[in-house]
């Protein structure tokens, strides 16, 4: 576990949950509550071991702090993982036991869907805690967060193209999309509607089949898609895809995708920068989903229109980050961190104004 401890980076709290009767084994990481209650999805995944799960939740929760700050939300960053194969372990009992673990944190952590969990799962978790979002609309939730995530990635791609090529038009440009899940599939549809040439890949054949017949779509192997001779590459699967080997074979000028933690290490953001690649930080461009679920906590209740308006501001934030990077001579990854940290320092410091008890 020694290597994993290096990823404890200002985390406020890490909670391990276990319920032998249902098979629940989970980890909840609260990175920051400086801006408000921590918010982040629950990933249900068959990790190789507990150390792998802990490493993932620590990295993801820190990224959520940056994501919430850049998105202008009054939330900090948190994340949770349930260890195991959801196809084998998912049950009402396990999800309700997990909801009770969340409830025990008293509102310091608010959860939502992530890889391996669904709006139907969140509806069950909500039966044990108020601090779960993203349930089915029939249950009073905001539903599939992938819709606004895809919108944010697509609009950010246009902003990145504007910065690199002088035009945000994607019609006629070549975009390679890795991962065709609930975000990648919708992103491909947006790109096709605009007239882009799209190369796609996914390890799941049925996911490829859903988009393969769309006009302008070509299919390549999952191991080849990041090195396609395209102008833009969009990772929308699991993280850690950018490392020295993949960066060396990258041909695109822009990287803009919805996958979390795309950089294997912080140094890989600098490597992309040195290659002259505009990297759109993942936690900036994929914030549409967290904006959607955070809107459920609005005093007036969830408004799809309000959530979409906030998601449509994401490309403006990306453009600001690109401007900071160019003005300060740093990578976009460093610039995004600076933008987030400046907001946290400013808004988090408002606690010095003591308010009367309500």
C-alpha positions, 0 to 999 in steps of 0.5 A: 500500500506504500505507493498508494499513500502518495495519492493521499493529497489533501483528502479530508476523509476516507471511509471503508464500508463493509456488510458481509450479509449483502457482500458490500465492500466500498470506499468513500473518499472525501477530498474537499468540502471547502466549497460545500458538500463533496459530490461525486459518483459511485463506481461499481467495478471488479478491481484487481485488489483493494489497493487498486480500488483505493488508488482509483477512489483517491484520484477520482475524488481529487479530480472531482474537487477540481471539476466542481470548482471549475464548473462554478458549483458550491460543492467539493470533491468526493467519490465512492467505489463499490468493489466487485462485479455489478453483474454478480453482486448488485442487489437491493440489499447491497445498495441499501446497505451502501445508502446507509454508509452514505447516510452515516456521513451526515451530508458530507458526501453526495453520490450519483451514478458512475461506471457500473451504477444506474439511475435505478440503483440511485433510486434504491440508495435514496431509500436509505439516504437523502444524499443520493442524486441521479435517480430515474425521473419517475423517482424524482431524480434527474436521470441519465447524467450522460446526456449533459456530459456529452453536450459539455464535451461536444461544445468544449471540442468546438471551443478547442477547435476555435483555439487551435484552428481559428474556427469552432466548426467541426463539419469536415474535421476528423475526430477519433472517439474511444469508448461508445458508452452513454457519453461517447455514443451521444458525442458521436451523434453530435459530431455526425449531425455537424458533418464530421468524419468520425472514427470509433472504437470500443471493446464492446461489439454491441456498442460499436454496432449502435453507431457503425451505420451512421454517416461518416463513421469508420470503425477501428480496433480499440488498441488503434484509435488513439493513434488514428491520423485525426485532428481531434482524439476523444477518450471516453472510456476508462482513465490513464490512457495518456502516458509516454507510449501513447503520447509518442504515437498521438497524431491529433492536435487536440485531445478532448474527451469525457473519460476521467483521469485521462493522464496516467501521471501529472507529467503526462499533461506536460508531455502533451503540452511539449508535443504541441497538443491542446489537451482539454482537461477532462474534469473541465469538459466532462462536468455536464453530468455533475452539473446535472445532478448538483442541480437536484439539490437546488432549493427550487428542485431540479430544472433541466433547462437551468442545468443545461444552461450551466453546462453550456458555460463549460466551453467558456471555462475551457477558453478561459483556461486556454487563455491562462495557459498561454498567458502564464506559459504553462500547460492547460492541465496546470492552468486548470488547476490554478483556475480551480485553486484560485476559486477554492481559495477565494470562495472557501475563505468566505467562512471568515464572515461568521453568520448567525445560526439559522 
